[in-house]
Amino acid sequence: MSQSPTAPPPSAHAFSVTHRSVLAIAVPMTLAYLSTPLLGIVDMAVIGRLGDAALLGGIALGGIIFDLVFTTFNFLRSGTTGLTAQAVGGRNEEEVKATLLRALVIAVAGGLAVIALNAPLLHVGLWFLGGSEDVQAATSRYFDVRMFSAPFLLANYAILGWFIGLGRARTGLLLQLVLNGLNIALSVLFVIGLGWSVEGVALATVLSEIAATVLGVILVLASARRGSWPAPAIVFDRRLLMRMMAVNRDIMIRSFTLLYAFAFFMSRSAEQGDTILAANALLEKFIMVGAFFLDGLATAAEQLAGRAVGARYRPAFDRTLKLTALWSFSLAGLLAFLFWAAGPAMIAFMTTAEDVRGAAQSYLVWAVLTPLFGVLAFQMDGVFIGATWSSTMRNMMLLSLAIYLAAYHALFPLLGNHGLWLALLLFFGIRGVTLLAACRKRAAETFA
């Protein structure tokens, strides 16, 4: 069948993917994402200086409940990135702007809804996660303050995703450094300087999210000065809205499933007592460091794979797979070594409680292994998000969760907390392998 004379050939928007183009996105975004677990470590450290394991547990469970609520909205970051990158690849400037506006509408509506449902969300979260009476009291105090960041946090997801989709990683770095840097400074001021408890950590988050939103809007307006903004009829075009909602729905299910896996991990930690809960909460920060470190390369895969799909150019897609895999596996090995070498010192920094320090060092080996087990899943997530193959990503996540839960029930009675950690590592590894197996088929269909 002959091609329409008005349609561009598949190579009309060809572009090259090089080590430099991968690192131009990966390095700034790695630095940006690393500031997030650094914030978590500082929050743990300032509360840990108070010497109360229940307060550490309260911060951990409060963060999990918050993440269960808001990471289900993570599609506002990742979905916006994929759709924006494809619009960039197809050179559709109008759709680039419309994608951001659609995401911001969802962000504001979602944030206000979450504030309205604050009490039942907290109640359900505490019922599911458990913990001692003191831990739950600290969790409630933390959560009731932090919830007011909701609309701003979701707007920041959308704005960050849009800039990443444009390939403007340095702007994303600036936004994240302002957000997390201000948060760290305010946490230290409120808790160490003013003597506040978990409420100080929560208020620091609220104020920093507001500041980041203001800065993000200013940068969006500055970057979009040329050309007009799309009319409401284009922003709310039914076909494009339905596409965004379908992608967002699948990514939301995937994100919720991932957070459920971590919530299950923390819930089973809480059942083992406050000391094990606090130790696992500290080691979970190692996982977050590894995840955000590797997510810089996953973000490069998102933008470049999405751009290749939008341009209908298979060579760029294949090159993206090869180069992001090379760099991802190299960095995963480096991370594992750093966790092994510096792990005891990091644990000692985050808490002064000797029982928590001893328990965390007993299970440190599992935190060391997490980058090696999770690296493929992180890379494949980036590829699938950029290509908007969201339904396949959702299905592989659900399959991996089922295997994770089965592994826990088989391993925990035999190995205790070691079995819980082993089941979590299997969850990471299986997700990466299943996504890789599905990638070739989806690429053949997309570029046919």
C-alpha positions in Angstrom: 0.0 0.0 0.0 1.5 3.4 -1.0 2.1 6.0 1.7 -0.1 9.1 1.8 1.7 12.1 0.2 0.9 14.2 3.3 2.3 11.8 5.9 6.0 11.9 6.8 8.0 8.8 6.1 9.2 6.9 9.2 12.6 8.5 8.9 11.4 12.1 8.5 12.2 12.9 12.1 15.4 10.8 12.5 17.8 11.6 15.2 20.9 10.1 16.8 21.2 8.5 20.2 24.8 8.7 21.6 26.5 8.2 24.9 26.5 12.0 25.2 22.7 12.3 24.6 22.0 9.6 27.2 24.3 11.1 29.8 23.0 14.6 29.1 19.7 13.5 30.5 20.8 10.8 32.9 23.5 12.8 34.9 21.3 15.8 35.8 18.3 13.6 36.6 20.4 11.2 38.7 21.6 14.2 40.8 18.0 15.4 41.0 16.6 12.0 42.1 19.4 11.4 44.6 18.3 14.5 46.5 15.0 12.7 47.3 16.4 9.8 49.3 19.0 12.2 50.8 15.9 14.1 52.1 14.6 10.8 53.5 17.9 10.1 55.2 18.1 13.5 56.7 14.5 13.2 58.0 15.4 9.9 59.6 18.6 11.4 61.0 16.9 14.5 62.6 14.2 12.3 64.2 16.7 9.6 65.0 18.6 12.1 67.1 15.6 12.2 69.5 16.4 8.6 70.4 12.8 7.2 70.1 12.3 4.2 67.8 8.5 4.9 67.8 9.1 8.3 66.2 11.3 6.7 63.5 8.5 4.1 62.9 6.0 6.9 62.7 8.0 8.7 60.0 8.4 5.4 58.1 4.7 4.5 58.2 3.5 8.0 57.5 5.8 8.1 54.5 4.4 4.8 53.3 0.8 5.9 53.7 1.6 9.2 51.9 3.3 7.3 49.1 0.4 4.8 48.8 -1.8 7.8 48.2 0.4 10.0 46.0 2.5 7.5 44.1 -0.7 6.2 42.6 -0.7 9.7 40.9 2.9 9.2 39.7 1.4 8.9 36.2 1.3 12.7 36.3 5.1 12.6 36.1 5.8 9.5 34.0 2.7 9.6 31.7 3.4 13.3 31.0 7.0 12.5 30.2 6.1 9.8 27.7 3.3 11.7 25.9 5.4 14.9 25.8 8.4 13.1 24.4 6.3 11.5 21.7 4.9 15.0 20.8 8.5 16.3 20.6 9.5 13.4 18.4 6.6 14.1 16.1 7.3 17.9 16.2 3.8 18.7 17.4 4.3 21.9 19.4 0.6 22.4 20.1 0.3 18.9 21.6 3.4 19.5 23.7 1.7 22.4 25.6 -1.7 20.6 25.6 -0.2 17.6 27.4 1.0 19.8 30.3 -2.3 21.6 30.7 -4.2 18.3 30.8 -1.8 17.0 33.4 -2.2 20.1 35.6 -6.0 19.9 35.5 -5.8 16.4 36.8 -3.2 17.4 39.4 -5.3 20.2 41.0 -8.5 18.1 41.0 -6.6 15.1 42.5 -4.9 17.1 45.2 -8.1 18.7 46.4 -9.8 15.4 46.5 -7.0 13.9 48.6 -7.2 16.7 51.1 -11.0 16.1 51.4 -10.5 12.4 52.0 -7.6 12.9 54.6 -9.3 11.2 57.6 -10.4 8.0 55.9 -7.2 7.6 54.0 -5.2 7.8 57.3 -7.6 5.4 59.0 -7.3 2.8 56.3 -3.5 3.2 56.1 -3.0 2.7 59.9 -5.4 -0.3 59.8 -3.4 -1.9 57.1 0.1 -1.1 58.3 -0.4 -1.7 62.0 2.5 -0.8 64.4 2.4 0.0 68.1 0.2 2.6 69.7 3.1 5.0 70.0 4.1 4.5 66.3 0.5 5.1 65.1 0.2 8.3 67.2 3.4 9.7 65.6 2.2 8.6 62.2 -1.1 10.5 62.6 0.7 13.7 63.7 3.0 13.6 60.7 0.3 12.7 58.2 -2.2 15.4 59.3 0.2 18.2 58.5 1.9 16.8 55.4 -1.4 16.2 53.6 -1.8 19.9 52.8 1.0 19.6 50.3 -1.2 17.5 48.0 -2.2 19.9 45.2 1.3 21.3 45.0 3.0 17.9 45.0 0.9 16.7 42.1 1.4 19.9 40.2 5.2 19.4 40.6 4.8 15.8 39.2 3.3 17.2 36.1 5.7 20.1 35.6 8.8 17.8 36.2 7.4 15.2 33.8 6.9 17.9 31.1 10.4 19.2 31.3 11.8 15.7 31.2 9.7 15.0 28.1 11.2 18.0 26.5 14.7 16.7 27.2 15.4 19.6 29.6 17.1 17.6 32.3 18.9 20.6 33.8 15.6 22.3 34.5 14.4 19.2 36.1 17.5 19.1 38.3 17.0 22.7 39.3 13.4 22.0 40.4 14.3 19.0 42.4 17.3 20.6 44.1 15.2 23.6 45.1 12.4 21.3 46.4 14.5 18.9 48.3 17.3 21.3 49.4 14.7 23.6 50.9 13.0 20.6 52.5 16.2 19.5 54.1 17.1 22.9 55.4 13.6 23.4 56.9 13.6 19.9 58.5 16.9 20.6 60.3 15.6 24.1 61.4 12.3 22.9 62.7 13.4 19.7 64.5 17.0 20.4 65.6 16.8 24.2 65.8 13.3 24.7 67.1 12.8 21.4 68.9 9.7 20.3 67.0 9.0 16.6 66.4 7.4 14.8 63.4 5.2 17.9 62.7 8.3 19.9 61.9 9.4 17.3 59.2 5.9 17.4 57.7 5.6 21.2 57.6 9.0 21.4 55.9 7.6 19.2 53.2 4.5 21.4 52.7 6.4 24.6 52.4 9.0 23.2 50.0 6.3 21.8 47.7 4.6 25.2 47.5 7.9 26.9 46.7 8.8 24.4 44.0 5.4 24.8 42.4 5.8 28.6 42.2 9.2 28.2 40.6 8.0 25.5 38.2 5.1 27.7 36.9 7.6 30.6 36.3 9.9 28.3 34.3 7.0 26.9 32.3 5.8 30.4 31.3 9.4 31.5 30.5 10.0 28.4 28.3 6.7 28.7 26.4 6.8 32.4 25.5 7.0 31.6 21.8 3.7 30.6 20.2 0.2 30.6 21.6 -1.2 28.1 24.1 -3.7 25.6 22.7 -7.5 26.4 22.9 -9.6 24.6 25.5 -11.2 22.5 22.7 -7.7 21.0 22.0 -6.7 20.5 25.6 -10.0 18.7 26.3 -10.1 16.8 22.9 -12.0 13.6 23.7 -9.7 11.2 21.8 -6.5 12.7 23.3 -8.0 12.8 26.8 -9.0 9.2 26.5 -5.5 8.3 25.4 -4.0 10.1 28.4 -6.4 8.5 30.8 -5.7 5.0 29.5 -2.0 5.5 29.9 -2.5 7.1 33.3 -4.8 4.4 34.4 -2.3 1.7 33.6 0.6 3.6 35.2 -1.5 4.3 38.3 -2.3 0.6 38.7 1.4 -0.2 38.2 2.5 2.5 40.7 -0.1 1.4 43.3 1.0 -2.2 42.9 4.6 -1.2 43.5 3.7 0.8 46.6 1.6 -2.0 47.8 4.6 -4.3 47.6 6.6 -1.8 49.8 3.6 -1.3 52.1 3.4 -5.1 52.6 7.1 -5.1 53.3 6.8 -2.4 56.0 3.6 -4.0 57.4 5.3 -7.3 57.9 8.3 -5.4 59.4 6.0 -3.8 61.9 4.6 -7.2 63.0 8.2 -8.1 64.1 8.4 -5.2 66.6 9.5 -1.6 66.7 13.2 -2.4 66.5 12.9 -4.5 63.3 10.5 -2.0 61.8 13.0 0.9 62.5 15.9 -1.2 61.1 14.0 -2.2 57.9 12.9 1.5 57.5 16.6 2.6 57.6 17.6 -0.1 55.1 14.7 0.9 52.9 16.4 4.2 52.4 19.3 2.3 50.7 16.7 0.9 48.3 15.5 4.4 47.6 19.0 5.7 47.0 19.6 2.9 44.5 16.3 3.4 42.8 16.7 7.1 42.4 20.3 6.7 41.3 19.3 4.2 38.5 16.2 6.3 37.7 18.4 8.9 36.1 19.2 6.4 33.3 15.6 5.2 33.3 14.6 8.8 32.7 17.0 9.0 29.7 15.3 5.8 28.4 11.9 7.5 28.8 12.7 10.6 26.9 14.7 8.9 24.1 12.4 5.9 23.6 9.4 8.1 23.6 11.0 10.5 21.1 11.9 7.5 18.9 8.3 6.3 19.0 6.9 9.7 18.2 9.4 10.0 15.3 8.6 6.4 14.1 12.4 5.8 14.0 13.5 2.3 15.1 17.3 2.7 15.0 17.1 5.4 17.7 14.9 3.1 19.8 17.3 0.2 19.6 20.3 2.4 20.3 18.5 3.7 23.4 18.0 0.2 24.7 21.7 -0.7 24.2 23.2 2.4 25.7 20.9 2.8 28.7 21.5 -0.9 29.6 25.2 -0.5 29.4 25.3 2.4 31.8 22.6 1.1 34.1 24.3 -2.2 34.8 27.6 -0.5 35.3 26.1 1.9 37.9 24.3 -0.9 39.6 27.6 -2.7 40.3 29.1 0.5 41.6 26.1 1.1 43.9 26.3 -2.4 45.4 30.0 -1.8 46.2 29.3 1.6 47.8 26.5 0.1 50.0 28.7 -2.7 51.1 31.6 -0.3 52.0 29.7 2.6 53.5 26.6 0.8 54.9 27.6 0.6 58.6 28.6 4.3 58.6 25.3 5.3 57.0 23.3 3.3 59.6 25.2 4.9 62.4 24.5 8.3 61.0 20.8 7.7 60.7 20.1 6.6 64.3 21.7 6.6 67.8 19.6 3.7 69.0 22.0 0.8 69.5 19.4 -1.9 69.1 18.3 -0.5 65.8 21.9 -0.2 64.6 22.6 -3.8 65.4 19.5 -5.1 63.7 20.1 -3.0 60.6 23.6 -4.3 60.2 22.4 -7.9 60.5 20.3 -7.4 57.3 22.6 -5.0 55.4 23.5 -7.6 52.9 20.0 -7.5 51.3 20.2 -3.7 50.9 23.6 -4.3 49.1 22.0 -6.7 46.6 19.0 -4.6 45.7 20.6 -2.5 42.9 21.8 -5.7 41.1 18.3 -7.3 41.3 16.4 -4.1 40.4 18.5 -2.6 37.6 16.8 -4.3 34.7 13.3 -3.4 36.0 14.3 0.3 36.3 15.7 0.4 32.8 12.7 -1.4 31.3 10.3 0.9 33.2 11.8 3.8 31.5 11.5 2.3 28.0 7.9 1.2 28.5 6.8 4.5 30.0 8.4 6.5 27.1 6.9 4.2 24.5 3.5 4.4 26.5 3.3 0.6 26.5 1.5 1.0 29.8 -0.8 -2.0 29.6 2.1 -4.5 29.3 4.0 -2.8 32.1 0.9 -3.0 34.3 0.4 -6.7 33.6 4.1 -7.6 34.3 3.9 -5.7 37.6 0.8 -7.6 38.7 2.5 -11.0 37.8 5.6 -10.0 39.8 3.5 -9.0 42.8 1.8 -12.4 42.8 5.1 -14.2 42.8 6.4 -11.9 45.6 3.5 -12.6 47.9 3.8 -16.3 47.3 7.6 -16.2 47.9 7.0 -14.3 51.2 4.6 -17.0 52.5 7.0 -19.7 51.6 10.2 -18.0 52.9 9.2 -16.0 56.0 8.3 -19.1 58.2 11.7 -20.5 57.4 14.0 -17.5 57.4 12.2 -14.8 59.3 13.1 -11.2 58.3 15.8 -12.6 55.9 12.9 -14.4 54.1 11.0 -11.1 53.8 14.0 -9.4 52.2 14.6 -12.3 49.8 11.0 -12.2 48.6 11.4 -8.5 47.9 14.5 -9.0 45.8 12.8 -11.7 43.8 10.0 -9.2 43.1 12.5 -6.8 41.6 14.3 -9.4 39.5 11.2 -11.1 38.1 9.7 -7.7 37.0 12.8 -6.9 35.0 13.0 -10.2 33.3 9.3 -10.3 32.3 9.5 -6.7 30.9 12.6 -7.5 28.9 10.8 -10.6 27.4 7.9 -8.4 26.3 10.0 -5.6 24.9 10.9 -7.1 21.6 7.3 -8.0 20.7 6.0 -4.5 21.6 8.8 -2.9 19.6 8.0 -5.0 16.5 4.3 -4.0 16.8 5.0 -0.3 17.3 7.5 0.2 14.5 5.8 -2.2 12.0 
